[in-house]
Amino acid sequence: MTALYSLSEIRAIEHAAKRMLPAGTLMQRAGQAAANLGLTMLPHGSADRSVLILAGPGDNGGDALEVAARLASTGIPLTVLLFADLARQSADAQQALARAQQNRAVFVETTSAIQLLSRRWPLIVDGLFGIGLTRPITGELYKVVEQVNRLGSPVLSLDIPSGLDTDSGNVVGQPGIAIRAAQTITFIADKPGLHTGSGRDHTGNVVVESLGIDPWLYTAPQVQLNEVALFSTYLKRRLHNSHKGSYGDVAIVGGAEGMAGAAVLAANAAAHCGAGRSYVALVGPALAYDSAHPELMFRQARQMDLTRPTLVIGPGLGTSVESAELLDKALESSRDIVIDADALNLIAQDMRLRQRLVARAGASILTPHPLEAARLLGNSSAAIQADRLGAACTLARDLNAIVILKGSGSIITQPLGNLIINPTGNPALATAGSGDVLAGICGALLAQGWPAWETALAATWMHGKAADLLVQQGIGPIGVAASELIAPIRGLLNRLTIKHDKMQH
């Protein structure tokens, strides 16, 4: 389990640990761990192995000075830019400074910063600002960060890339700026902001260093990263003695005129993820069949019994009166249901539908993108993105539903408050129809008897992982079509099932 801790939780753990350790211990451990990682990032065999250290005020700057002291002691050519008032530095940071000076690190006036950053460095260590930053980076330091990002040198950020918010993953302030790191070594524990919002655009590879803190000082985490272990119990090998009726029916309700493709995508995903039968219940004119996917069965939505199959409602549904009536009928179902796209928009604008959703006995999985979430909460997409975890929690609580808030680092939560950030996926998913595929996966797993919570976790993880596999194969992230996700998702589901079965036997 990869636990994620908020700023307040990290502060509490840190303070408790400091009371039990000699002064400066955590800073020294952080400096050593970061120096060790920095050495692995330097090019081997290169004549130039020089390092530029950016040290700011506070303990993050102290960590950077410890890195300088450790690297300088190995003979690495060290240049340090110290953006801090020495008189206001902590005793630990001042001691680190003294050690760096004794080990012949070269300290340069900060007025020379832009000149120093006119050339590419083998490694830059970012220790400007740590996890407590509350104001945007401005003035001289804004220019420094801007130049670091423009330069393209490998950057190792200490604890968190300077300028990034620990909890939300947003760049602090408007306008704001944050370091783009190749690697981030984060101390004490992992943090939500490294994995959602803008976090993944800035952190690079994340390495967690606990600094030897006793495990019993850690409270139970409120947030964690999604992983296969959270849903693997339900990866069941299929019995030879089974048939299509063993694996459930899925009906995709949607496809208003001109939008049938969304429903077909979802139905195709459901079929490829193991649903016994996959129906497309169209609001618009019914197709006789789809020659590319003849296994899909087409119906007129208003003529289909919506109480029997597992329902996915919303892909291409539209917001007509008929669409609202179909959603009203679908919400009568006692079965678990997936609600996506236009179905979410209808709920946002109709209080009666909203009340029907809240009162449902069966589980509801909602899959909004930020704008759909904003409509449901009567807010703006910017407000949703400013606090993705909080927005997802509010939606789950207010609508009595499991919520998958899509985006970079999708948030999965439920009314009871479990908060999961999904680590898989990349910009290949930023394409029309990607969300329809996710909804179809959810429908297929529900039809096969998966619980709704594990369905949401597994579907989100596999959806993102399929995009990662495509990029690894050189397909994307630019130009990936949503339909291309479906085959790798099927492959993942089968491989995970085989692996889990072998582990069980």
C-alpha positions as CSV (number, residue, x, y, z in Angstrom):
1,M,0.0,0.0,0.0
2,T,1.3,3.4,-1.0
3,A,0.0,5.8,1.7
4,L,-0.3,9.5,0.9
5,Y,-0.2,12.1,3.7
6,S,-1.4,15.7,3.7
7,L,0.7,18.7,4.8
8,S,-0.8,18.8,8.2
9,E,-0.3,15.0,8.7
10,I,3.4,15.3,7.6
11,R,4.0,18.2,10.0
12,A,2.6,16.2,12.9
13,I,4.8,13.2,12.1
14,E,7.8,15.4,11.6
15,H,7.3,17.2,15.0
16,A,6.8,13.9,16.8
17,A,10.0,12.5,15.3
18,K,12.1,15.5,16.1
19,R,11.2,15.2,19.7
20,M,12.7,11.8,19.8
21,L,15.9,12.5,17.8
22,P,19.0,14.7,18.2
23,A,18.8,18.1,16.6
24,G,19.5,18.1,12.9
25,T,19.0,14.4,12.4
26,L,16.2,14.5,9.9
27,M,17.9,17.2,7.9
28,Q,21.1,15.3,7.8
29,R,19.3,12.1,6.8
30,A,17.4,14.0,4.0
31,G,20.7,15.5,2.7
32,Q,22.4,12.1,2.6
33,A,19.5,10.4,0.8
34,A,19.2,13.2,-1.7
35,A,23.0,13.3,-2.3
36,N,23.0,9.5,-2.9
37,L,20.2,9.9,-5.5
38,G,21.9,12.9,-7.1
39,L,25.0,10.9,-7.7
40,T,23.0,8.3,-9.6
41,M,21.7,11.1,-11.8
42,L,25.1,12.4,-12.8
43,P,26.4,11.2,-16.2
44,H,29.0,8.5,-15.8
45,G,32.2,8.9,-17.7
46,S,31.5,12.6,-18.4
47,A,34.2,15.2,-17.9
48,D,31.6,17.6,-16.5
49,R,29.9,16.3,-13.3
50,S,29.3,19.7,-11.8
51,V,26.2,20.4,-9.7
52,L,24.2,23.6,-9.1
53,I,22.4,23.8,-5.8
54,L,19.4,26.1,-5.4
55,A,18.8,26.7,-1.7
56,G,16.0,28.8,-0.3
57,P,14.8,29.8,3.1
58,G,13.6,27.4,5.7
59,D,14.2,23.7,6.2
60,N,14.0,22.9,2.5
61,G,17.0,25.2,1.9
62,G,18.7,23.5,4.8
63,D,18.1,20.1,3.1
64,A,19.7,21.6,0.0
65,L,22.7,22.8,2.0
66,E,23.1,19.3,3.5
67,V,23.1,17.9,-0.1
68,A,25.8,20.4,-1.0
69,A,27.9,19.4,2.0
70,R,27.6,15.7,1.2
71,L,28.3,16.0,-2.6
72,A,31.2,18.4,-2.1
73,S,32.8,15.9,0.3
74,T,33.0,13.4,-2.6
75,G,34.9,15.9,-4.8
76,I,32.0,16.8,-7.0
77,P,32.3,20.4,-8.2
78,L,29.6,22.2,-6.3
79,T,28.1,25.7,-6.9
80,V,25.5,27.0,-4.5
81,L,23.0,29.8,-4.9
82,L,21.6,30.6,-1.5
83,F,18.4,32.7,-1.6
84,A,18.0,33.2,2.2
85,D,18.8,35.5,5.0
86,L,21.4,33.7,7.0
87,A,20.4,35.3,10.2
88,R,16.9,33.9,9.9
89,Q,18.0,30.3,9.0
90,S,17.4,27.6,11.6
91,A,20.3,26.3,13.6
92,D,20.2,23.0,11.7
93,A,20.4,24.9,8.3
94,Q,23.3,27.1,9.6
95,Q,25.2,24.0,10.6
96,A,24.6,22.5,7.2
97,L,25.8,25.7,5.6
98,A,29.1,25.5,7.7
99,R,29.7,21.9,6.6
100,A,29.1,22.8,2.9
101,Q,31.6,25.7,3.2
102,Q,34.2,23.5,4.9
103,N,33.8,20.9,2.1
104,R,34.7,23.6,-0.5
105,A,31.3,24.2,-2.0
106,V,31.4,27.4,-4.0
107,F,28.8,30.0,-2.9
108,V,27.9,32.6,-5.6
109,E,26.0,35.8,-5.2
110,T,22.4,35.3,-6.3
111,T,22.7,38.3,-8.6
112,S,24.6,35.9,-10.8
113,A,21.8,33.4,-10.9
114,I,20.6,34.0,-14.5
115,Q,24.1,34.1,-15.8
116,L,24.9,30.7,-14.1
117,L,21.7,29.3,-15.6
118,S,22.7,30.3,-19.1
119,R,24.4,26.9,-19.6
120,R,23.2,23.4,-19.2
121,W,24.2,21.7,-15.9
122,P,24.6,18.0,-15.5
123,L,22.4,18.3,-12.4
124,I,20.5,21.0,-10.6
125,V,19.2,20.4,-7.1
126,D,16.0,22.3,-6.3
127,G,15.7,23.2,-2.6
128,L,14.1,26.6,-3.0
129,F,10.7,26.0,-1.3
130,G,9.3,23.0,0.5
131,I,5.9,21.6,1.3
132,G,4.7,24.7,3.3
133,L,4.6,27.2,0.4
134,T,1.4,29.3,0.5
135,R,2.3,32.2,-1.8
136,P,3.3,32.2,-5.5
137,I,6.9,32.4,-6.5
138,T,7.5,36.0,-7.7
139,G,10.3,38.5,-8.6
140,E,13.8,37.2,-8.9
141,L,13.0,33.7,-8.0
142,Y,10.2,33.5,-10.6
143,K,12.9,34.3,-13.2
144,V,15.2,31.7,-11.8
145,V,12.5,29.0,-11.9
146,E,11.5,30.0,-15.4
147,Q,15.1,29.8,-16.6
148,V,15.6,26.4,-14.9
149,N,12.6,25.0,-16.7
150,R,13.7,26.5,-20.0
151,L,17.3,25.1,-19.6
152,G,16.3,21.5,-19.7
153,S,18.9,20.3,-17.2
154,P,18.1,17.3,-15.1
155,V,16.5,18.6,-11.8
156,L,16.3,16.8,-8.5
157,S,13.7,18.4,-6.3
158,L,13.8,18.0,-2.6
159,D,10.5,17.0,-1.0
160,I,8.4,18.6,-3.6
161,P,9.1,20.7,-6.8
162,S,9.3,24.3,-5.6
163,G,6.0,26.1,-6.4
164,L,3.8,23.0,-6.2
165,D,1.0,22.6,-3.6
166,T,1.5,19.6,-1.4
167,D,-2.2,18.6,-1.1
168,S,-3.8,19.7,-4.3
169,G,-1.0,19.3,-6.9
170,N,-1.7,22.7,-8.2
171,V,0.9,25.4,-8.9
172,V,0.7,27.8,-6.1
173,G,-0.8,31.2,-7.0
174,Q,-2.2,32.9,-10.1
175,P,-0.1,33.4,-12.1
176,G,2.2,30.8,-10.6
177,I,5.3,28.8,-11.6
178,A,6.8,25.6,-10.3
179,I,10.0,23.7,-11.0
180,R,9.8,20.8,-13.5
181,A,11.9,18.0,-12.0
182,A,13.3,14.8,-13.5
183,Q,13.1,13.2,-10.1
184,T,11.6,14.2,-6.8
185,I,12.8,12.7,-3.5
186,T,10.0,13.3,-1.0
187,F,10.7,13.0,2.7
188,I,8.8,11.2,5.5
189,A,6.0,10.0,3.3
190,D,4.5,10.4,-0.1
191,K,2.0,13.2,-0.7
192,P,-1.2,13.6,-2.7
193,G,0.0,16.7,-4.7
194,L,2.8,14.7,-6.3
195,H,0.2,12.5,-8.1
196,T,-2.8,14.6,-9.1
197,G,-3.6,18.0,-10.7
198,S,-0.4,19.4,-12.2
199,G,1.7,17.2,-10.0
200,R,2.7,14.7,-12.6
201,D,3.8,17.4,-15.0
202,H,6.3,18.6,-12.4
203,T,7.5,15.8,-10.2
204,G,9.1,13.3,-12.7
205,N,9.9,10.0,-10.9
206,V,9.0,10.1,-7.2
207,V,11.3,8.5,-4.7
208,V,10.0,8.2,-1.1
209,E,12.5,8.5,1.8
210,S,11.1,7.9,5.2
211,L,14.2,9.2,7.0
212,G,14.2,6.3,9.4
213,I,11.2,7.5,11.3
214,D,9.5,4.9,13.5
215,P,6.5,3.4,11.7
216,W,4.3,3.8,14.8
217,L,4.5,7.6,14.5
218,Y,2.4,7.4,11.3
219,T,-1.3,7.7,11.5
220,A,-3.7,5.7,9.4
221,P,-3.6,7.3,5.9
222,Q,-6.7,9.0,4.6
223,V,-5.5,8.8,1.0
224,Q,-3.6,6.2,-1.0
225,L,-2.5,5.3,-4.5
226,N,-4.6,2.9,-6.5
227,E,-2.9,-0.5,-7.1
228,V,-3.8,-4.0,-8.2
229,A,-3.8,-5.3,-4.7
230,L,-6.9,-3.2,-3.9
231,F,-9.0,-5.1,-6.3
232,S,-7.2,-8.4,-7.1
233,T,-9.5,-10.5,-4.9
234,Y,-12.1,-10.2,-7.7
235,L,-9.8,-11.3,-10.5
236,K,-11.5,-14.8,-10.9
237,R,-10.4,-17.5,-13.4
238,R,-13.3,-18.5,-15.5
239,L,-14.8,-22.0,-15.2
240,H,-14.7,-24.2,-18.2
241,N,-18.3,-25.1,-17.5
242,S,-19.8,-21.6,-18.1
243,H,-21.7,-19.8,-20.7
244,K,-22.6,-16.2,-21.8
245,G,-25.3,-16.1,-19.1
246,S,-22.7,-16.6,-16.5
247,Y,-21.1,-13.2,-17.1
248,G,-24.1,-10.9,-17.2
249,D,-25.7,-8.5,-19.6
250,V,-24.7,-4.9,-20.0
251,A,-26.9,-2.3,-21.7
252,I,-25.4,1.0,-22.7
253,V,-28.2,3.6,-22.7
254,G,-27.3,6.6,-24.9
255,G,-26.5,7.4,-28.5
256,A,-28.9,10.2,-29.3
257,E,-28.9,11.2,-33.0
258,G,-25.4,11.9,-34.2
259,M,-23.8,10.5,-31.0
260,A,-24.3,6.7,-31.5
261,G,-20.5,6.3,-31.5
262,A,-20.2,7.0,-27.8
263,A,-22.6,4.3,-26.9
264,V,-21.0,1.8,-29.3
265,L,-17.5,2.5,-27.8
266,A,-18.8,1.8,-24.3
267,A,-20.6,-1.3,-25.4
268,N,-17.5,-2.6,-27.3
269,A,-15.4,-2.0,-24.2
270,A,-17.9,-3.9,-22.1
271,A,-17.9,-6.8,-24.5
272,H,-14.1,-6.9,-24.5
273,C,-13.9,-6.8,-20.7
274,G,-16.0,-9.9,-20.3
275,A,-19.7,-9.1,-20.3
276,G,-21.7,-12.1,-21.5
277,R,-23.9,-9.9,-23.7
278,S,-23.5,-6.3,-24.6
279,Y,-26.5,-4.2,-25.7
280,V,-26.7,-0.7,-27.2
281,A,-29.9,0.9,-26.3
282,L,-30.1,4.0,-28.5
283,V,-32.1,7.1,-28.0
284,G,-31.7,8.0,-31.6
285,P,-32.5,5.8,-34.7
286,A,-31.6,2.2,-33.9
287,L,-28.9,0.6,-36.1
288,A,-29.6,-2.9,-37.4
289,Y,-26.1,-3.9,-36.4
290,D,-22.5,-2.7,-36.4
291,S,-20.5,-4.5,-39.1
292,A,-17.3,-3.7,-37.2
293,H,-18.7,-5.2,-34.0
294,P,-21.5,-7.6,-35.1
295,E,-21.6,-9.2,-31.6
296,L,-23.2,-6.0,-30.2
297,M,-27.0,-6.1,-30.0
298,F,-28.9,-2.9,-30.9
299,R,-32.3,-1.8,-29.4
300,Q,-34.4,1.2,-29.2
301,A,-33.9,2.5,-25.7
302,R,-37.6,3.3,-25.0
303,Q,-38.5,-0.3,-26.0
304,M,-35.9,-2.0,-23.8
305,D,-36.5,-3.4,-20.3
306,L,-34.0,-1.3,-18.2
307,T,-34.6,-3.3,-15.0
308,R,-32.8,-6.5,-16.0
309,P,-29.3,-5.7,-17.4
310,T,-26.5,-3.8,-15.7
311,L,-26.9,-0.3,-17.0
312,V,-24.4,2.2,-18.2
313,I,-26.3,5.4,-18.9
314,G,-25.0,8.6,-20.4
315,P,-22.6,8.0,-23.4
316,G,-24.1,10.2,-26.1
317,L,-27.4,10.3,-24.3
318,G,-28.2,14.0,-25.0
319,T,-30.3,16.1,-22.7
320,S,-33.7,15.9,-24.4
321,V,-37.0,15.2,-22.6
322,E,-36.8,11.5,-23.8
323,S,-33.3,11.3,-22.4
324,A,-34.4,12.6,-19.0
325,E,-37.3,10.1,-19.0
326,L,-34.9,7.2,-19.7
327,L,-32.6,8.3,-16.9
328,D,-35.6,8.5,-14.6
329,K,-36.5,5.0,-15.5
330,A,-32.9,3.8,-15.2
331,L,-32.7,5.2,-11.7
332,E,-35.6,2.9,-10.7
333,S,-33.3,-0.1,-11.1
334,S,-32.2,-1.8,-7.9
335,R,-29.0,-3.0,-9.6
336,D,-25.7,-1.2,-9.5
337,I,-25.4,1.4,-12.3
338,V,-22.8,3.5,-14.1
339,I,-23.8,7.1,-14.7
340,D,-21.7,9.1,-17.2
341,A,-21.6,12.1,-19.5
342,D,-25.0,13.6,-20.4
343,A,-26.8,11.6,-17.6
344,L,-24.6,13.6,-15.2
345,N,-25.6,16.8,-16.9
346,L,-29.3,15.9,-16.6
347,I,-28.9,15.2,-12.9
348,A,-27.2,18.6,-12.5
349,Q,-30.1,20.5,-13.9
350,D,-33.0,18.5,-12.5
351,M,-33.5,18.3,-8.7
352,R,-36.0,15.4,-9.0
353,L,-33.4,13.2,-10.8
354,R,-30.8,14.2,-8.2
355,Q,-33.1,13.1,-5.4
356,R,-33.8,9.8,-7.2
357,L,-30.1,9.2,-7.5
358,V,-29.5,9.9,-3.8
359,A,-32.3,7.6,-2.7
360,R,-31.2,4.6,-4.8
361,A,-30.7,1.3,-3.0
362,G,-28.2,-0.1,-5.5
363,A,-24.7,1.3,-5.8
364,S,-24.1,4.2,-8.3
365,I,-20.8,4.8,-10.0
366,L,-20.4,8.4,-11.4
367,T,-17.6,9.2,-13.8
368,P,-17.5,13.0,-14.2
369,H,-14.8,15.0,-15.8
370,P,-14.1,18.4,-14.0
371,L,-16.7,20.4,-15.9
372,E,-19.4,17.8,-15.3
373,A,-18.4,17.7,-11.6
374,A,-18.7,21.5,-11.6
375,R,-22.2,21.4,-12.9
376,L,-23.2,18.9,-10.3
377,L,-21.8,21.1,-7.5
378,G,-22.9,24.4,-9.0
379,N,-19.3,25.5,-9.3
380,S,-16.7,26.1,-11.9
381,S,-14.2,23.6,-13.3
382,A,-11.4,25.8,-12.0
383,A,-12.8,25.4,-8.5
384,I,-13.0,21.7,-8.9
385,Q,-9.4,21.5,-10.1
386,A,-8.3,23.7,-7.2
387,D,-9.3,21.0,-4.8
388,R,-9.9,17.8,-6.6
389,L,-9.9,15.6,-3.5
390,G,-12.3,17.8,-1.7
391,A,-14.6,18.0,-4.8
392,A,-14.7,14.3,-5.2
393,C,-15.5,13.8,-1.5
394,T,-18.3,16.3,-1.7
395,L,-19.9,14.7,-4.7
396,A,-19.7,11.2,-3.2
397,R,-21.3,12.4,0.0
398,D,-24.0,14.6,-1.5
399,L,-25.0,12.2,-4.2
400,N,-24.6,8.9,-2.2
401,A,-22.4,7.5,-5.0
402,I,-19.0,6.2,-5.8
403,V,-17.2,8.9,-7.8
404,I,-14.4,8.7,-10.3
405,L,-13.3,12.3,-10.9
406,K,-11.4,12.0,-14.1
407,G,-8.2,13.9,-14.9
408,S,-4.5,13.7,-14.3
409,G,-4.4,11.5,-11.2
410,S,-8.1,10.5,-11.2
411,I,-9.7,10.6,-7.8
412,I,-11.8,7.6,-6.7
413,T,-13.9,7.9,-3.6
414,Q,-17.2,6.8,-2.0
415,P,-19.6,8.2,0.6
416,L,-17.7,6.5,3.4
417,G,-14.7,8.7,2.5
418,N,-12.1,6.4,1.1
419,L,-9.8,8.5,-1.1
420,I,-7.7,6.9,-3.8
421,I,-5.6,8.6,-6.4
422,N,-5.0,6.7,-9.6
423,P,-1.3,6.6,-10.8
424,T,-1.8,5.2,-14.2
425,G,-2.6,7.0,-17.5
426,N,-1.1,9.8,-19.6
427,P,-2.3,12.4,-22.1
428,A,-3.3,9.7,-24.6
429,L,-6.5,9.6,-22.6
430,A,-7.3,13.2,-23.5
431,T,-9.3,12.2,-26.5
432,A,-13.1,12.0,-27.4
433,G,-14.6,8.7,-26.3
434,S,-12.0,7.8,-23.7
435,G,-14.5,8.3,-20.9
436,D,-17.1,6.1,-22.7
437,V,-14.5,3.3,-22.7
438,L,-14.1,3.7,-19.0
439,A,-17.8,3.6,-18.4
440,G,-18.0,0.4,-20.5
441,I,-15.3,-1.3,-18.4
442,C,-17.2,-0.4,-15.2
443,G,-20.4,-1.9,-16.7
444,A,-18.7,-5.2,-17.7
445,L,-17.2,-5.7,-14.3
446,L,-20.4,-5.0,-12.5
447,A,-22.3,-7.4,-14.8
448,Q,-19.8,-10.1,-13.8
449,G,-20.5,-9.7,-10.1
450,W,-17.7,-7.3,-9.0
451,P,-18.6,-5.0,-6.1
452,A,-19.0,-1.4,-7.2
453,W,-16.0,-0.1,-5.2
454,E,-13.5,-2.6,-6.6
455,T,-15.1,-2.1,-10.1
456,A,-14.3,1.6,-9.9
457,L,-10.7,1.0,-8.8
458,A,-10.0,-1.8,-11.3
459,A,-11.6,0.0,-14.3
460,T,-9.7,3.3,-13.6
461,W,-6.4,1.5,-13.1
462,M,-6.7,-0.6,-16.3
463,H,-8.0,2.3,-18.4
464,G,-4.9,4.3,-17.5
465,K,-2.5,1.4,-17.7
466,A,-3.7,0.6,-21.2
467,A,-2.7,4.1,-22.3
468,D,0.7,3.7,-20.6
469,L,1.3,0.5,-22.6
470,L,0.4,2.1,-25.9
471,V,2.8,4.9,-25.2
472,Q,5.5,2.4,-24.3
473,Q,4.9,0.8,-27.7
474,G,5.4,4.1,-29.5
475,I,1.6,4.6,-30.1
476,G,0.8,8.0,-28.6
477,P,0.3,9.9,-26.5
478,I,-0.5,12.1,-29.5
479,G,-3.3,10.8,-31.7
480,V,-4.5,7.7,-29.8
481,A,-8.2,7.0,-30.6
482,A,-10.4,5.8,-27.8
483,S,-11.1,2.5,-29.5
484,E,-7.4,1.7,-29.5
485,L,-7.5,1.4,-25.7
486,I,-9.9,-1.5,-25.7
487,A,-7.6,-4.3,-26.9
488,P,-4.8,-3.5,-24.4
489,I,-7.4,-3.3,-21.6
490,R,-8.6,-6.8,-22.5
491,G,-5.0,-8.0,-22.5
492,L,-4.4,-6.5,-19.1
493,L,-7.5,-8.0,-17.6
494,N,-6.5,-11.5,-18.7
495,R,-2.9,-11.2,-17.6
496,L,-3.9,-9.9,-14.2
497,T,-6.4,-12.7,-13.8
498,I,-3.9,-15.4,-14.8
499,K,-1.3,-13.9,-12.4
500,H,-3.7,-13.7,-9.5
501,D,-4.8,-17.3,-10.1
502,K,-1.2,-18.6,-10.1
503,M,-0.6,-16.7,-6.8
504,Q,-3.7,-18.3,-5.3
505,H,-2.6,-21.8,-6.3
